[in-house]
Amino acid sequence: LPSGTLSPGRELTIGEGIKHLLDILPYEYGNEDVVRTAQRAGMLIPSKSSSAGMPLRRDAAVHAAVIVLGKKTAQRMTGDAAVLSKVEDCSEIQPEYRQACAFAAANGMMPVQGRFYPEKTITRAELLDLLEKVLQFAGEL
């Protein structure tokens, strides 16, 4: 952690969130452009993530985490978008992220209580909870 404190309520940038995700692969990213690496790996959609300093949306974070889970288990994770029909703000989830968000909602990876809040910036606590679920599903916790 850059500041040495956890700061669970801190909203994350794309660069910060992706580094947390790459750390559990594990992947040695050094000084390379983590956004570009994540785009090549399918974790980020290039047109939606041009800069590491941009806020990391909740739907994008879930998509990236589900891709990481797929890489860790060597399986393609798919979700039925019908699961999202019960979510009030499902239309705000970016189309490219809907399948991953459906998988996460159906499997309890991301709490959904009527709303998903996809446009909000994910906090460190939310991302760490998501990472814990990835590691549990991958059999590493």
C-alpha positions as CSV (number, residue, x, y, z in Angstrom):
1,L,0.0,0.0,0.0
2,P,1.5,3.3,-1.1
3,S,0.7,5.3,2.1
4,G,1.2,2.4,4.5
5,T,-2.4,2.5,5.6
6,L,-5.3,0.4,4.5
7,S,-7.8,3.2,4.0
8,P,-10.7,0.8,3.3
9,G,-13.1,3.6,2.1
10,R,-10.6,5.1,-0.3
11,E,-11.9,5.0,-3.9
12,L,-9.4,3.4,-6.3
13,T,-8.1,4.4,-9.7
14,I,-7.9,1.9,-12.5
15,G,-4.1,1.6,-12.0
16,E,-4.4,0.9,-8.2
17,G,-7.2,-1.6,-8.7
18,I,-5.5,-3.5,-11.5
19,K,-2.3,-3.7,-9.5
20,H,-4.2,-5.4,-6.7
21,L,-5.7,-7.9,-9.2
22,L,-2.4,-8.6,-10.9
23,D,-0.8,-9.3,-7.5
24,I,-3.1,-12.3,-6.9
25,L,-2.2,-13.9,-10.3
26,P,0.8,-13.4,-9.4
27,Y,2.2,-11.2,-12.2
28,E,5.4,-9.2,-12.0
29,Y,4.4,-5.9,-13.6
30,G,7.4,-3.8,-12.5
31,N,7.3,-0.4,-14.1
32,E,5.3,-1.5,-17.1
33,D,2.0,0.1,-18.0
34,V,-0.5,-2.0,-16.0
35,V,-3.5,-0.6,-17.9
36,R,-2.1,-1.8,-21.2
37,T,-1.2,-5.2,-19.6
38,A,-4.7,-5.5,-18.3
39,Q,-6.2,-4.6,-21.6
40,R,-4.1,-7.2,-23.4
41,A,-5.3,-9.8,-20.8
42,G,-8.9,-8.9,-21.3
43,M,-9.3,-7.5,-17.8
44,L,-10.0,-4.0,-19.1
45,I,-11.9,-2.8,-22.2
46,P,-9.5,-0.4,-24.0
47,S,-12.2,2.1,-25.0
48,K,-13.4,2.3,-21.3
49,S,-10.0,2.5,-19.6
50,S,-7.5,4.8,-21.3
51,S,-5.7,6.0,-18.2
52,A,-4.4,4.5,-14.9
53,G,-5.6,7.6,-13.1
54,M,-9.2,7.2,-14.1
55,P,-11.6,6.0,-11.3
56,L,-12.2,2.3,-11.4
57,R,-16.0,1.7,-11.8
58,R,-17.6,-1.1,-9.8
59,D,-18.8,-2.9,-13.0
60,A,-15.3,-2.7,-14.5
61,A,-13.7,-4.0,-11.3
62,V,-16.1,-7.0,-11.2
63,H,-15.3,-7.7,-14.9
64,A,-11.6,-7.7,-14.2
65,A,-12.0,-9.9,-11.1
66,V,-14.0,-12.4,-13.0
67,I,-11.4,-12.5,-15.7
68,V,-8.7,-13.1,-13.1
69,L,-10.8,-15.9,-11.6
70,G,-11.0,-17.5,-15.1
71,K,-7.3,-17.3,-15.5
72,K,-6.6,-18.8,-12.1
73,T,-9.0,-21.7,-12.7
74,A,-8.4,-22.1,-16.5
75,Q,-12.2,-21.8,-17.0
76,R,-14.4,-19.4,-18.8
77,M,-16.7,-17.8,-16.3
78,T,-20.1,-16.9,-17.7
79,G,-23.3,-15.5,-16.1
80,D,-26.9,-15.4,-17.2
81,A,-27.8,-11.7,-17.7
82,A,-31.3,-12.6,-16.6
83,V,-30.0,-12.5,-13.0
84,L,-29.5,-8.8,-13.4
85,S,-33.2,-8.2,-14.2
86,K,-33.9,-8.0,-10.5
87,V,-31.3,-5.2,-10.1
88,E,-32.8,-1.7,-10.4
89,D,-29.8,-0.1,-12.1
90,C,-28.8,-3.0,-14.4
91,S,-29.2,-0.8,-17.4
92,E,-26.3,1.3,-16.1
93,I,-23.9,-1.7,-16.2
94,Q,-21.8,-1.3,-19.3
95,P,-22.8,-3.9,-21.9
96,E,-19.3,-5.4,-22.0
97,Y,-19.4,-6.0,-18.3
98,R,-22.9,-7.5,-17.9
99,Q,-22.0,-11.1,-18.2
100,A,-19.3,-10.8,-15.5
101,C,-21.6,-8.8,-13.3
102,A,-24.3,-11.4,-13.7
103,F,-21.8,-14.2,-12.7
104,A,-20.6,-12.1,-9.7
105,A,-24.2,-11.4,-8.5
106,A,-25.3,-15.0,-9.0
107,N,-22.3,-16.4,-7.1
108,G,-22.3,-13.8,-4.2
109,M,-19.0,-12.2,-5.3
110,M,-20.5,-8.7,-5.1
111,P,-23.4,-7.8,-2.8
112,V,-26.4,-6.8,-4.7
113,Q,-29.3,-5.5,-2.6
114,G,-31.7,-4.1,-5.2
115,R,-28.9,-1.9,-6.8
116,F,-25.5,-2.6,-8.1
117,Y,-24.2,1.0,-8.4
118,P,-22.0,0.1,-11.4
119,E,-21.0,3.7,-12.1
120,K,-19.7,4.3,-8.6
121,T,-15.9,4.1,-8.0
122,I,-15.0,0.9,-6.2
123,T,-13.4,1.3,-2.8
124,R,-10.4,-0.6,-1.5
125,A,-12.6,-2.5,0.9
126,E,-15.0,-3.6,-1.8
127,L,-12.1,-4.7,-4.1
128,L,-10.4,-6.6,-1.3
129,D,-13.7,-8.4,-0.6
130,L,-14.0,-9.2,-4.2
131,L,-10.4,-10.5,-4.3
132,E,-11.1,-12.7,-1.3
133,K,-14.0,-14.2,-3.2
134,V,-11.8,-14.8,-6.3
135,L,-9.2,-16.6,-4.1
136,Q,-11.9,-18.7,-2.4
137,F,-13.5,-19.7,-5.7
138,A,-10.1,-20.6,-7.0
139,G,-9.5,-22.8,-4.0
140,E,-6.6,-20.7,-2.7
141,L,-8.2,-19.7,0.6
